[in-house]
Amino acid sequence: MASMRISDRESARNHSLIRFVLLAGAVFLAAPAAVAQDAEHAAEGEHSEHSEELTYRHAVTLSAGAATRTEENDTGGAIGLSYGYYLSPKWALGLKVEYASSRLERDFIILPAVLFEPVERVEFAVGFGVERASKEETEHGETHTVEENEALLRLTFAYGFHIGSRMALSPEFNADITSSNVTYVYGLALSVGL
């Protein structure tokens, strides 16, 4: 009976992961169309701060802060590293790896993301990825550690304070949504344009 429940949970996680991957694919396919639309508006003569030429295409970001799980109402530290490629001044594609305190039963996440900057300094991002967690489970009176992968949707809001032409310091707030929990990750991010 216990093995049946574990099998059902694994099947449900796989279905959730497939749904997230399909949704992520749709977002990544839609992003180039939005970039093309931005380029078309710039070509039509709509000049704004965002229609200026980019000074860099690549950015590396180091973030540090805290993560709070809503289900357990527990908080631990979080540190992350990400890379972004700017398609235009408003749109970027990126990849993030983040480690969080194991007290939260959350080891690390990895996710590709799409970033949108509607106005200068204000950034929104959506990412779809995987959360790897170590959880303690008791079965037949024995406690053991189980490694699990779970599909993850991350929504991000950040506000950047520019330090020169190639650096920014940004307070950021993230909501990580999985099928079993919501985790809020918040802190500061330092970005360097390359």
FIDO-571820 format. One record per residue: residue in three letters; x, y, z of N, C-alpha, C, CB in turn; residue number from 1. Coordinates in Angstrom, 1 decimal. Glycine has a CB too. Layout:
<pators>
['ala' [X Y Z] [X Y Z] [X Y Z] [X Y Z] NUM]
...
</pators>
This chain:
<pators>
['met' [0.8 -1.2 0.0] [0.0 0.0 0.0] [0.9 1.3 0.0] [-0.9 0.0 1.2] 1]
['ala' [2.0 1.3 0.8] [2.8 2.4 0.9] [3.5 2.6 -0.4] [3.9 2.3 2.0] 2]
['ser' [4.0 1.5 -1.1] [4.6 1.7 -2.4] [3.7 2.2 -3.4] [5.2 0.3 -2.8] 3]
['met' [2.4 1.9 -3.3] [1.4 2.4 -4.2] [1.3 3.9 -4.1] [0.0 1.8 -4.0] 4]
['arg' [1.3 4.4 -2.9] [1.2 5.9 -2.6] [2.5 6.6 -3.2] [1.1 6.2 -1.1] 5]
['ile' [3.6 6.0 -3.0] [4.9 6.6 -3.5] [4.8 6.6 -5.0] [6.1 5.8 -3.0] 6]
['ser' [4.3 5.5 -5.7] [4.2 5.5 -7.1] [3.2 6.5 -7.6] [3.7 4.1 -7.5] 7]
['asp' [2.1 6.7 -6.9] [1.1 7.7 -7.3] [1.7 9.1 -7.2] [-0.2 7.6 -6.5] 8]
['arg' [2.4 9.4 -6.1] [3.0 10.7 -6.0] [4.1 11.0 -7.1] [3.7 10.8 -4.6] 9]
['glu' [4.9 10.0 -7.4] [5.8 10.1 -8.4] [5.2 10.4 -9.8] [6.7 8.8 -8.5] 10]
['ser' [4.1 9.7 -10.1] [3.3 9.9 -11.3] [2.7 11.3 -11.3] [2.2 8.9 -11.4] 11]
['ala' [2.2 11.8 -10.2] [1.6 13.2 -10.2] [2.7 14.2 -10.4] [0.9 13.4 -8.8] 12]
['arg' [3.9 14.0 -9.8] [5.0 14.9 -10.0] [5.5 14.9 -11.5] [6.2 14.5 -9.1] 13]
['asn' [5.5 13.8 -12.1] [5.9 13.7 -13.5] [4.9 14.5 -14.4] [6.0 12.3 -14.0] 14]
['his' [3.6 14.3 -14.1] [2.6 15.0 -14.9] [2.7 16.5 -14.6] [1.2 14.6 -14.5] 15]
['ser' [3.0 17.0 -13.4] [3.2 18.4 -13.1] [4.4 18.9 -13.9] [3.4 18.6 -11.6] 16]
['leu' [5.5 18.1 -13.9] [6.7 18.6 -14.6] [6.4 18.7 -16.1] [7.8 17.5 -14.3] 17]
['ile' [5.7 17.8 -16.7] [5.4 17.9 -18.1] [4.6 19.1 -18.4] [4.6 16.6 -18.5] 18]
['arg' [3.6 19.4 -17.5] [2.8 20.6 -17.7] [3.6 21.9 -17.7] [1.6 20.7 -16.7] 19]
['phe' [4.5 21.9 -16.7] [5.4 23.1 -16.5] [6.3 23.3 -17.7] [6.2 23.0 -15.2] 20]
['val' [6.9 22.2 -18.2] [7.8 22.2 -19.4] [7.0 22.7 -20.6] [8.4 20.8 -19.6] 21]
['leu' [5.8 22.2 -20.8] [5.0 22.7 -22.0] [4.7 24.2 -21.8] [3.7 21.9 -22.1] 22]
['leu' [4.4 24.7 -20.7] [4.1 26.1 -20.4] [5.4 26.9 -20.6] [3.5 26.3 -19.1] 23]
['ala' [6.5 26.4 -20.1] [7.8 27.1 -20.3] [8.1 27.2 -21.8] [8.9 26.4 -19.6] 24]
['gly' [7.9 26.1 -22.5] [8.1 26.2 -24.0] [7.3 27.2 -24.7] [7.8 24.8 -24.6] 25]
['ala' [6.0 27.4 -24.3] [5.2 28.4 -24.9] [5.7 29.8 -24.6] [3.7 28.2 -24.3] 26]
['val' [6.2 30.0 -23.4] [6.7 31.3 -23.0] [8.0 31.6 -23.8] [7.0 31.4 -21.5] 27]
['phe' [8.9 30.6 -23.9] [10.1 30.8 -24.7] [9.8 31.0 -26.2] [11.1 29.7 -24.5] 28]
['leu' [8.8 30.4 -26.7] [8.4 30.6 -28.1] [7.8 32.0 -28.3] [7.5 29.6 -28.6] 29]
['ala' [7.1 32.5 -27.3] [6.5 33.8 -27.4] [7.4 35.0 -27.3] [5.3 33.9 -26.4] 30]
['ala' [8.5 34.8 -26.5] [9.5 35.9 -26.2] [10.1 36.4 -27.5] [10.6 35.4 -25.3] 31]
['pro' [10.6 35.6 -28.5] [11.2 36.2 -29.7] [10.1 37.1 -30.5] [11.7 35.1 -30.6] 32]
['ala' [8.9 36.7 -30.5] [7.8 37.5 -31.1] [7.7 38.8 -30.5] [6.5 36.7 -31.2] 33]
['ala' [7.8 38.9 -29.1] [7.7 40.1 -28.4] [8.9 41.0 -28.7] [7.5 39.9 -26.9] 34]
['val' [10.1 40.4 -28.8] [11.3 41.1 -29.1] [11.2 41.7 -30.5] [12.5 40.2 -29.0] 35]
['ala' [10.7 40.9 -31.5] [10.5 41.4 -32.8] [9.5 42.6 -32.9] [9.9 40.3 -33.8] 36]
['gln' [8.5 42.6 -32.0] [7.5 43.7 -32.0] [8.2 44.9 -31.4] [6.3 43.3 -31.1] 37]
['asp' [9.1 44.8 -30.4] [9.8 45.9 -29.8] [10.7 46.5 -30.9] [10.7 45.4 -28.6] 38]
['ala' [11.4 45.7 -31.7] [12.2 46.2 -32.8] [11.4 46.9 -33.8] [13.0 45.0 -33.4] 39]
['glu' [10.2 46.4 -34.1] [9.4 47.1 -35.1] [9.0 48.5 -34.6] [8.1 46.2 -35.4] 40]
['his' [8.6 48.6 -33.3] [8.2 49.9 -32.8] [9.4 50.8 -32.8] [7.7 49.7 -31.3] 41]
['ala' [10.6 50.4 -32.5] [11.8 51.2 -32.5] [12.0 51.7 -34.0] [13.0 50.5 -32.0] 42]
['ala' [11.9 50.8 -34.9] [12.1 51.2 -36.3] [11.0 52.2 -36.8] [12.0 49.9 -37.2] 43]
['glu' [9.8 52.2 -36.2] [8.8 53.2 -36.6] [9.0 54.5 -36.0] [7.5 52.7 -36.2] 44]
['gly' [10.1 54.7 -35.2] [10.4 56.0 -34.7] [10.0 56.2 -33.3] [9.8 57.0 -35.6] 45]
['glu' [9.5 55.2 -32.6] [9.2 55.4 -31.2] [10.5 55.4 -30.4] [8.2 54.3 -30.7] 46]
['his' [10.9 56.6 -30.0] [12.2 56.6 -29.3] [11.9 56.8 -27.8] [13.1 57.8 -29.8] 47]
['ser' [12.5 56.0 -27.0] [12.5 56.0 -25.5] [13.8 55.6 -25.0] [11.3 55.1 -25.0] 48]
['glu' [14.0 55.6 -23.7] [15.2 55.2 -23.1] [15.5 53.7 -23.5] [15.2 55.4 -21.6] 49]
['his' [14.5 52.9 -23.7] [14.7 51.5 -24.0] [15.0 51.2 -25.4] [13.5 50.7 -23.6] 50]
['ser' [14.8 52.2 -26.3] [15.1 52.0 -27.7] [16.5 52.3 -28.1] [14.1 52.8 -28.6] 51]
['glu' [17.3 52.8 -27.1] [18.7 53.1 -27.3] [19.5 51.7 -27.4] [19.3 53.9 -26.1] 52]
['glu' [20.7 51.8 -28.0] [21.5 50.6 -28.2] [22.0 50.1 -26.8] [22.7 51.0 -29.0] 53]
['leu' [22.0 48.8 -26.7] [22.5 48.2 -25.4] [24.0 48.4 -25.3] [22.2 46.6 -25.4] 54]
['thr' [24.5 48.6 -24.1] [25.9 48.7 -23.9] [26.5 47.3 -23.6] [26.2 49.6 -22.7] 55]
['tyr' [25.7 46.3 -23.3] [26.2 45.0 -23.1] [25.0 44.0 -23.4] [26.7 44.8 -21.7] 56]
['arg' [25.4 42.8 -23.7] [24.4 41.7 -24.1] [24.3 40.7 -23.0] [24.8 41.1 -25.4] 57]
['his' [25.4 40.5 -22.2] [25.5 39.4 -21.2] [25.5 40.0 -19.8] [26.8 38.5 -21.4] 58]
['ala' [24.9 39.4 -18.8] [25.0 39.8 -17.5] [25.1 38.6 -16.5] [23.7 40.7 -17.1] 59]
['val' [25.9 38.8 -15.5] [26.0 37.8 -14.5] [25.5 38.4 -13.2] [27.5 37.2 -14.3] 60]
['thr' [24.7 37.6 -12.4] [24.1 38.2 -11.2] [24.4 37.2 -10.0] [22.6 38.4 -11.4] 61]
['leu' [24.8 37.8 -8.9] [24.9 37.1 -7.7] [23.9 37.6 -6.7] [26.4 37.2 -7.1] 62]
['ser' [23.1 36.7 -6.2] [22.0 37.1 -5.3] [22.1 36.4 -3.9] [20.6 36.9 -5.9] 63]
['ala' [21.7 37.1 -2.9] [21.8 36.6 -1.5] [20.6 37.1 -0.7] [23.1 36.9 -0.8] 64]
['gly' [20.0 36.2 0.1] [18.9 36.6 0.9] [18.3 35.5 1.7] [17.8 37.2 0.0] 65]
['ala' [17.0 35.5 1.8] [16.4 34.5 2.6] [15.2 33.8 1.9] [15.8 35.1 4.0] 66]
['ala' [14.8 32.6 2.3] [13.7 31.9 1.7] [12.8 31.5 2.8] [14.2 30.6 0.9] 67]
['thr' [11.5 31.7 2.6] [10.5 31.3 3.6] [9.5 30.4 3.0] [9.8 32.6 4.2] 68]
['arg' [9.3 29.2 3.5] [8.3 28.3 3.1] [7.0 28.6 3.8] [8.7 26.8 3.3] 69]
['thr' [5.9 28.7 3.0] [4.6 29.0 3.7] [4.0 27.8 4.4] [3.6 29.4 2.6] 70]
['glu' [4.2 26.6 3.9] [3.6 25.4 4.6] [4.2 25.2 6.0] [3.8 24.2 3.7] 71]
['glu' [5.5 25.3 6.1] [6.2 25.1 7.4] [6.4 26.4 8.2] [7.5 24.4 7.2] 72]
['asn' [6.2 27.5 7.5] [6.5 28.8 8.1] [7.9 28.9 8.7] [5.4 29.1 9.1] 73]
['asp' [8.8 28.4 7.9] [10.2 28.3 8.3] [11.1 29.1 7.3] [10.7 26.8 8.4] 74]
['thr' [12.1 29.8 7.8] [13.0 30.6 7.0] [14.4 30.1 7.1] [12.9 32.1 7.5] 75]
['gly' [15.1 30.2 5.9] [16.5 29.8 5.8] [17.2 30.7 4.8] [16.7 28.3 5.4] 76]
['gly' [18.5 30.6 4.7] [19.3 31.4 3.8] [19.2 30.9 2.4] [20.7 31.5 4.2] 77]
['ala' [19.4 31.8 1.4] [19.4 31.5 0.0] [20.5 32.3 -0.7] [18.1 31.8 -0.6] 78]
['ile' [21.2 31.6 -1.6] [22.2 32.3 -2.4] [22.1 31.7 -3.9] [23.7 32.0 -1.9] 79]
['gly' [22.3 32.6 -4.8] [22.1 32.2 -6.2] [23.0 32.9 -7.2] [20.7 32.5 -6.7] 80]
['leu' [23.2 32.2 -8.3] [24.0 32.8 -9.4] [23.2 32.6 -10.7] [25.4 32.0 -9.5] 81]
['ser' [23.2 33.7 -11.5] [22.4 33.6 -12.8] [23.2 34.3 -13.9] [21.0 34.2 -12.6] 82]
['tyr' [22.8 33.9 -15.1] [23.3 34.4 -16.3] [22.2 34.9 -17.2] [24.2 33.4 -17.1] 83]
['gly' [22.3 36.1 -17.8] [21.2 36.6 -18.7] [21.8 37.0 -20.0] [20.5 37.7 -18.0] 84]
['tyr' [21.1 36.8 -21.1] [21.4 37.3 -22.4] [20.3 38.2 -22.8] [21.6 36.1 -23.4] 85]
['tyr' [20.7 39.5 -23.1] [19.7 40.5 -23.5] [19.5 40.5 -25.0] [20.2 41.9 -23.0] 86]
['leu' [18.2 40.2 -25.3] [17.8 40.2 -26.7] [17.6 41.6 -27.2] [16.6 39.3 -26.9] 87]
['ser' [17.1 42.4 -26.3] [16.8 43.8 -26.6] [16.9 44.5 -25.2] [15.4 44.1 -27.2] 88]
['pro' [16.8 45.9 -25.2] [16.8 46.5 -23.9] [15.7 46.1 -22.9] [16.8 48.0 -24.1] 89]
['lys' [14.6 45.6 -23.4] [13.5 45.2 -22.6] [13.4 43.7 -22.3] [12.2 45.6 -23.2] 90]
['trp' [14.0 42.8 -23.1] [13.9 41.4 -23.0] [15.2 40.7 -22.8] [13.1 40.8 -24.2] 91]
['ala' [15.2 39.7 -22.0] [16.4 38.8 -21.8] [15.9 37.4 -21.5] [17.2 39.4 -20.6] 92]
['leu' [16.8 36.5 -21.8] [16.7 35.1 -21.5] [17.8 34.7 -20.5] [16.7 34.1 -22.7] 93]
['gly' [17.5 33.9 -19.5] [18.5 33.6 -18.5] [18.4 32.2 -17.9] [18.4 34.6 -17.4] 94]
['leu' [19.4 31.9 -17.1] [19.4 30.6 -16.4] [19.9 30.9 -15.0] [20.4 29.6 -17.1] 95]
['lys' [19.2 30.3 -14.0] [19.6 30.6 -12.6] [19.8 29.3 -11.8] [18.5 31.4 -11.9] 96]
['val' [20.8 29.3 -11.0] [21.0 28.2 -10.0] [21.0 28.8 -8.6] [22.4 27.4 -10.3] 97]
['glu' [20.2 28.2 -7.7] [20.1 28.8 -6.4] [20.2 27.7 -5.3] [18.8 29.6 -6.3] 98]
['tyr' [20.9 27.9 -4.3] [20.9 27.0 -3.1] [20.2 27.6 -2.0] [22.4 26.7 -2.7] 99]
['ala' [19.4 26.8 -1.3] [18.7 27.3 -0.1] [19.0 26.4 1.1] [17.2 27.4 -0.3] 100]
['ser' [18.9 26.9 2.2] [19.1 26.1 3.5] [18.4 24.8 3.5] [18.8 26.9 4.7] 101]
['ser' [19.1 23.7 3.9] [18.4 22.4 3.9] [17.4 22.3 5.0] [19.5 21.3 4.0] 102]
['arg' [17.4 23.3 5.9] [16.3 23.3 6.9] [14.9 23.4 6.3] [16.5 24.5 7.9] 103]
['leu' [14.9 24.0 5.1] [13.7 24.1 4.4] [13.3 22.9 3.5] [13.7 25.4 3.5] 104]
['glu' [14.0 21.9 3.7] [13.9 20.7 2.8] [14.0 21.1 1.3] [12.5 20.0 3.1] 105]
['arg' [14.9 22.0 1.1] [15.1 22.5 -0.3] [16.6 22.6 -0.5] [14.3 23.8 -0.5] 106]
['asp' [17.2 21.9 -1.4] [18.6 22.0 -1.6] [18.9 23.0 -2.6] [19.1 20.6 -2.0] 107]
['phe' [18.4 22.9 -3.8] [18.7 23.9 -4.9] [17.7 23.8 -5.9] [20.1 23.6 -5.5] 108]
['ile' [17.7 24.9 -6.7] [16.8 25.0 -7.9] [17.6 25.4 -9.1] [15.6 26.0 -7.7] 109]
['ile' [17.1 25.0 -10.2] [17.7 25.4 -11.5] [16.6 25.7 -12.4] [18.7 24.3 -12.1] 110]
['leu' [16.7 26.9 -13.1] [15.6 27.2 -13.9] [16.0 28.2 -15.0] [14.4 27.8 -13.1] 111]
['pro' [15.5 28.0 -16.2] [15.6 29.0 -17.3] [14.5 30.0 -17.0] [15.5 28.4 -18.7] 112]
['ala' [14.7 31.3 -17.5] [13.7 32.3 -17.2] [13.7 33.3 -18.4] [14.0 33.0 -15.9] 113]
['val' [12.6 34.0 -18.5] [12.4 35.2 -19.4] [12.2 36.4 -18.5] [11.2 35.0 -20.3] 114]
['leu' [13.0 37.5 -18.8] [13.0 38.7 -18.1] [12.4 39.8 -18.9] [14.4 39.1 -17.6] 115]
['phe' [11.6 40.6 -18.4] [11.0 41.8 -19.1] [11.1 43.0 -18.2] [9.5 41.5 -19.4] 116]
['glu' [11.6 44.1 -18.9] [11.8 45.4 -18.2] [10.9 46.4 -18.9] [13.3 45.8 -18.2] 117]
['pro' [9.6 46.6 -18.4] [8.7 47.5 -19.0] [9.1 48.9 -19.0] [7.3 47.3 -18.4] 118]
['val' [9.7 49.3 -17.9] [10.2 50.7 -17.7] [11.6 50.6 -17.1] [9.3 51.6 -16.9] 119]
['glu' [12.4 51.6 -17.2] [13.7 51.5 -16.7] [13.7 51.2 -15.2] [14.5 52.9 -16.9] 120]
['arg' [14.6 50.3 -14.8] [14.8 49.8 -13.4] [13.8 48.8 -12.9] [14.8 50.9 -12.5] 121]
['val' [12.6 48.7 -13.5] [11.6 47.7 -13.0] [11.7 46.5 -13.9] [10.2 48.3 -13.1] 122]
['glu' [11.9 45.3 -13.2] [12.0 44.0 -13.9] [11.0 43.0 -13.4] [13.5 43.5 -13.8] 123]
['phe' [10.5 42.3 -14.3] [9.6 41.1 -14.0] [10.2 39.9 -14.7] [8.1 41.4 -14.5] 124]
['ala' [10.1 38.8 -14.1] [10.7 37.6 -14.7] [9.8 36.4 -14.4] [12.1 37.3 -14.3] 125]
['val' [9.7 35.4 -15.3] [9.0 34.2 -15.0] [10.0 33.1 -15.5] [7.7 34.1 -15.8] 126]
['gly' [10.1 32.1 -14.6] [11.0 30.9 -14.9] [10.3 29.6 -14.5] [12.3 31.1 -14.1] 127]
['phe' [10.6 28.6 -15.3] [10.1 27.3 -15.1] [11.3 26.3 -14.9] [9.2 26.8 -16.3] 128]
['gly' [11.3 25.6 -13.9] [12.5 24.7 -13.6] [12.2 23.6 -12.7] [13.6 25.5 -13.1] 129]
['val' [13.3 23.2 -12.0] [13.2 22.1 -11.1] [13.8 22.4 -9.7] [14.0 20.8 -11.7] 130]
['glu' [13.1 22.0 -8.7] [13.5 22.2 -7.3] [14.0 20.8 -6.8] [12.4 22.8 -6.4] 131]
['arg' [15.2 20.7 -6.3] [15.7 19.4 -5.7] [15.6 19.6 -4.2] [17.1 19.1 -6.2] 132]
['ala' [15.0 18.6 -3.6] [14.8 18.7 -2.1] [15.2 17.4 -1.4] [13.3 19.0 -1.8] 133]
['ser' [15.7 17.5 -0.2] [16.0 16.4 0.7] [14.9 16.4 1.7] [17.4 16.5 1.3] 134]
['lys' [14.1 15.3 1.8] [13.1 15.3 2.8] [13.2 14.0 3.7] [11.7 15.3 2.1] 135]
['glu' [12.9 14.2 4.9] [12.9 13.1 5.9] [11.5 12.4 5.8] [13.2 13.5 7.3] 136]
['glu' [11.5 11.1 5.5] [10.2 10.4 5.5] [10.3 9.2 6.4] [9.9 9.9 4.1] 137]
['thr' [9.2 8.9 7.1] [9.2 7.7 8.0] [8.3 6.6 7.3] [8.6 8.1 9.4] 138]
['glu' [8.8 5.5 7.2] [8.1 4.4 6.6] [8.4 3.1 7.4] [8.5 4.2 5.1] 139]
['his' [7.4 2.4 7.9] [7.5 1.2 8.7] [8.4 1.5 9.9] [8.1 0.1 7.9] 140]
['gly' [8.2 2.7 10.5] [9.0 3.0 11.7] [10.4 3.5 11.5] [9.0 1.9 12.6] 141]
['glu' [10.9 3.5 10.3] [12.2 3.9 10.0] [12.2 5.2 9.3] [13.0 2.8 9.2] 142]
['thr' [13.1 6.1 9.7] [13.2 7.4 9.1] [14.4 7.4 8.1] [13.4 8.6 10.1] 143]
['his' [14.2 7.9 6.9] [15.3 8.0 5.9] [15.1 9.2 5.1] [15.3 6.7 5.1] 144]
['thr' [16.2 9.7 4.5] [16.2 10.8 3.6] [15.9 10.5 2.2] [17.6 11.6 3.7] 145]
['val' [15.0 11.2 1.6] [14.5 10.9 0.3] [14.9 12.2 -0.6] [13.0 10.6 0.2] 146]
['glu' [15.5 12.0 -1.7] [15.8 13.1 -2.6] [14.7 13.1 -3.6] [17.2 12.9 -3.4] 147]
['glu' [14.1 14.3 -3.8] [13.0 14.5 -4.7] [13.2 15.7 -5.7] [11.6 14.7 -4.0] 148]
['asn' [12.8 15.6 -6.9] [12.7 16.7 -7.8] [11.3 17.1 -8.1] [13.4 16.3 -9.2] 149]
['glu' [11.0 18.4 -8.0] [9.7 18.9 -8.2] [9.7 20.0 -9.2] [9.1 19.3 -6.8] 150]
['ala' [8.7 20.1 -10.1] [8.5 21.2 -11.0] [8.3 22.5 -10.2] [7.4 20.9 -12.0] 151]
['leu' [8.8 23.6 -10.8] [8.8 24.8 -10.1] [8.5 26.0 -11.1] [10.2 25.1 -9.4] 152]
['leu' [7.6 26.9 -10.6] [7.3 28.1 -11.4] [7.8 29.2 -10.5] [5.8 28.3 -11.7] 153]
['arg' [8.7 30.1 -11.0] [9.2 31.3 -10.2] [8.7 32.5 -10.9] [10.7 31.2 -10.2] 154]
['leu' [8.1 33.4 -10.1] [7.7 34.8 -10.5] [8.6 35.7 -9.7] [6.2 35.0 -10.2] 155]
['thr' [9.2 36.7 -10.5] [10.1 37.6 -9.9] [9.8 39.1 -10.1] [11.5 37.3 -10.4] 156]
['phe' [10.0 39.9 -9.1] [9.9 41.4 -9.2] [11.2 41.9 -8.7] [8.6 41.9 -8.5] 157]
['ala' [11.8 42.8 -9.4] [13.1 43.5 -8.9] [13.1 44.9 -9.3] [14.3 42.8 -9.5] 158]
['tyr' [13.8 45.8 -8.6] [14.0 47.2 -8.9] [15.4 47.5 -8.8] [13.1 48.1 -7.9] 159]
['gly' [16.0 47.9 -10.0] [17.5 48.1 -10.0] [17.9 49.5 -9.8] [17.9 47.6 -11.4] 160]
['phe' [19.0 49.6 -9.0] [19.7 50.9 -8.8] [21.0 50.7 -9.5] [19.9 51.2 -7.3] 161]
['his' [21.2 51.5 -10.6] [22.4 51.4 -11.4] [23.6 52.0 -10.7] [22.2 52.1 -12.8] 162]
['ile' [24.7 51.3 -10.9] [26.0 51.7 -10.3] [26.9 51.8 -11.5] [26.6 50.7 -9.2] 163]
['gly' [27.1 52.9 -12.1] [27.8 53.1 -13.4] [27.0 52.5 -14.5] [29.2 52.4 -13.3] 164]
['ser' [27.7 52.3 -15.6] [26.9 51.8 -16.8] [26.8 50.3 -16.9] [27.6 52.3 -18.1] 165]
['arg' [27.5 49.6 -16.1] [27.5 48.1 -16.3] [27.2 47.3 -15.0] [28.8 47.6 -16.7] 166]
['met' [26.8 48.0 -13.9] [26.5 47.3 -12.7] [25.1 47.8 -12.1] [27.6 47.5 -11.6] 167]
['ala' [24.4 46.9 -11.4] [23.2 47.3 -10.8] [23.0 46.5 -9.5] [22.0 47.1 -11.7] 168]
['leu' [22.5 47.2 -8.5] [22.1 46.5 -7.2] [20.6 46.5 -7.1] [22.8 47.2 -6.0] 169]
['ser' [20.0 45.4 -7.0] [18.5 45.2 -7.0] [18.0 44.5 -5.8] [18.1 44.6 -8.3] 170]
['pro' [17.0 45.1 -5.1] [16.2 44.3 -4.2] [15.3 43.5 -5.0] [15.4 45.2 -3.1] 171]
['glu' [15.1 42.2 -4.7] [14.2 41.4 -5.5] [13.3 40.5 -4.6] [15.0 40.5 -6.5] 172]
['phe' [12.2 40.2 -5.1] [11.2 39.3 -4.5] [10.8 38.2 -5.4] [10.0 40.1 -3.9] 173]
['asn' [10.9 37.0 -5.0] [10.5 35.8 -5.8] [9.4 35.0 -5.1] [11.7 35.0 -6.2] 174]
['ala' [8.5 34.5 -5.9] [7.5 33.5 -5.4] [7.8 32.2 -6.2] [6.0 34.0 -5.5] 175]
['asp' [8.2 31.2 -5.5] [8.4 29.9 -6.1] [7.2 29.0 -5.8] [9.8 29.2 -5.5] 176]
['ile' [6.6 28.6 -6.8] [5.3 27.8 -6.7] [5.6 26.4 -7.2] [4.2 28.4 -7.5] 177]
['thr' [5.3 25.4 -6.3] [5.4 24.0 -6.7] [4.0 23.4 -6.4] [6.6 23.2 -5.9] 178]
['ser' [3.9 22.1 -6.7] [2.6 21.4 -6.4] [2.3 21.2 -5.0] [2.5 20.1 -7.2] 179]
['ser' [3.4 21.3 -4.1] [3.2 21.0 -2.7] [3.4 22.3 -1.8] [4.2 20.0 -2.3] 180]
['asn' [3.9 23.4 -2.3] [4.2 24.5 -1.5] [4.5 25.7 -2.2] [5.4 24.1 -0.6] 181]
['val' [4.5 26.9 -1.5] [5.0 28.2 -2.1] [6.1 28.6 -1.2] [3.8 29.2 -2.1] 182]
['thr' [7.2 29.0 -1.8] [8.4 29.6 -1.1] [8.6 31.0 -1.6] [9.6 28.6 -1.3] 183]
['tyr' [8.8 31.9 -0.6] [9.1 33.3 -1.0] [10.6 33.5 -0.8] [8.3 34.3 -0.1] 184]
['val' [11.3 33.9 -1.8] [12.7 34.2 -1.7] [13.0 35.7 -2.0] [13.5 33.3 -2.8] 185]
['tyr' [13.7 36.3 -1.1] [13.8 37.8 -1.1] [15.2 38.1 -0.7] [12.8 38.5 -0.3] 186]
['gly' [15.7 39.2 -1.2] [17.1 39.6 -0.9] [17.6 40.6 -1.9] [18.0 38.4 -0.8] 187]
['leu' [18.9 40.7 -2.0] [19.6 41.7 -2.9] [20.4 40.9 -4.0] [20.6 42.6 -2.1] 188]
['ala' [20.4 41.5 -5.2] [21.1 40.9 -6.3] [22.1 42.0 -6.9] [20.1 40.4 -7.4] 189]
['leu' [23.3 41.6 -7.2] [24.3 42.4 -7.8] [24.5 41.9 -9.2] [25.6 42.5 -6.9] 190]
['ser' [24.3 42.7 -10.2] [24.4 42.3 -11.6] [25.6 43.1 -12.2] [23.1 42.6 -12.4] 191]
['val' [26.3 42.4 -13.1] [27.5 43.0 -13.8] [27.3 42.7 -15.3] [28.9 42.4 -13.3] 192]
['gly' [27.2 43.7 -16.1] [27.1 43.5 -17.5] [28.5 43.2 -18.2] [26.5 44.8 -18.2] 193]
['leu' [28.5 42.3 -19.1] [29.7 41.9 -19.8] [29.7 42.2 -21.2] [30.0 40.4 -19.5] 194]
</pators>
